[in-house]
Amino acid sequence: MQSNSKFRFAPLDVVTLRHLQNNWTTVRQRLAGENASRYDIFDGHHFNPEKFEQFLGQRGLNGVWPRTAKSGVRSTDKDTWESMWAIDPDIGNVYQMFRTITMPRLNIACDPDGRNRVMLGPFGAITSRNTPSGGDRGAYIFALAKWTRFLMKPPEGWALAYIDWSCQEYGIGAVLSGDPNMLRSYQAGDPYIQFAILAGAAPPGATKNSHPSERKMYKQATLAIGYGQKVPGFARKTGVSTPLADQVFRDYRRVYSRYCHWREQQIDTYSIRSRLETKLGWALHRGTRVKPNTLLNFTAQATGAEMLRLAVMQMMDHGVDVCCPVHDAVLIEAPITQIESAVAEARAAMNEASALLLDGYMLRTEHTVFRNPDTFEDEDGKSTWDKISEIAKGL
């Protein structure tokens, strides 16, 4: 393979995209009507803050959903939705609806060659993650509701591959902290059921199918603690008793004591030195942008960002056609007959980047291939996509 130092960007199903764009007002009006009974937070296709407040109260989220500092209304920015989604999976469906129905135009960047070409915004986030933006040209498809990813389609004779690190930030935290139990949980493949097993809440050999309620509880706790949530908020959110919530949180501190100590050391280091720094030198300095939760996750997030940059550079040096980076993943393309070798090359680069930053440890990677005429798929966006495509067929 020859070196390729340019991103190719995601190829789009232009015919389907233009059809949806031309009928977008009708599509989102019908979508709003179909979802009014389940998620009654809209008036037509307009978001209603008062209905949203009632919705939060019905789901026990009014005590934990943050408000904006300036006006005091409920926050509806991307970070808020995703932090709540991490705690309550059904919020993901509400978020998909919110982002879709409140979108006045289906403004996805699409160049004449059918590519979703945008400015990737390298080092734009405080952790050095990318902050992609298409500006007036349209949006980056991976920054939109996940159903839009079904609009990606490889050209004839070509295939796309989506390759990501499995639980990247969890694995980074386990390795950097040197916590043997957390590393054991990561290596088990499903860290949440493994947490329940190590805590004594599920028997050895338990799976998400055999013990779904225990896994759900310990997954919710893992994510909640990661975002800095406390016992009272967790109890209100999940509907469990305060003593049970307290027990699960104590289980976390007991099972992952070394990781908790390491994270506290990160906060202490920042308090003393007014900065945190990654292995490659990306630093977090004291300032107004630094929130308490930023300190909890900075090292893992920033290390993950460095890992992705190193991997992408290695891929390009070895001739892999990289469409774009995606948080903790990459989208690549190749002729159908060469896609498996391209995937192997890309995963080798990801392994090398992980080993370099984690003292030889290689985080797991997973991949999915989409061959023309198939389109890209995303399980989290499938239900919304199915509804939208069904509406579009009748237009």
Secondary structure as UniProt FT lines:
FT   STRAND          10..12
FT   HELIX           14..22
FT   HELIX           24..35
FT   TURN            36..38
FT   STRAND          42..43
FT   TURN            44..45
FT   STRAND          46..47
FT   HELIX           49..58
FT   TURN            59..60
FT   TURN            62..64
FT   TURN            69..71
FT   HELIX           78..87
FT   TURN            89..90
FT   HELIX           91..101
FT   TURN            112..113
FT   STRAND          115..116
FT   TURN            122..123
FT   TURN            126..127
FT   HELIX           135..137
FT   HELIX           141..143
FT   HELIX           146..151
FT   TURN            156..157
FT   STRAND          158..165
FT   TURN            166..167
FT   HELIX           168..177
FT   HELIX           180..187
FT   HELIX           191..199
FT   TURN            204..205
FT   TURN            208..210
FT   HELIX           212..226
FT   TURN            227..228
FT   HELIX           231..238
FT   HELIX           242..255
FT   HELIX           257..273
FT   STRAND          275..277
FT   TURN            279..280
FT   STRAND          283..285
FT   TURN            288..289
FT   HELIX           292..317
FT   TURN            318..319
FT   STRAND          321..326
FT   TURN            327..328
FT   STRAND          329..335
FT   HELIX           336..338
FT   HELIX           339..357
FT   TURN            358..360
FT   STRAND          365..371
FT   TURN            372..373
FT   HELIX           379..381
FT   HELIX           382..393
//
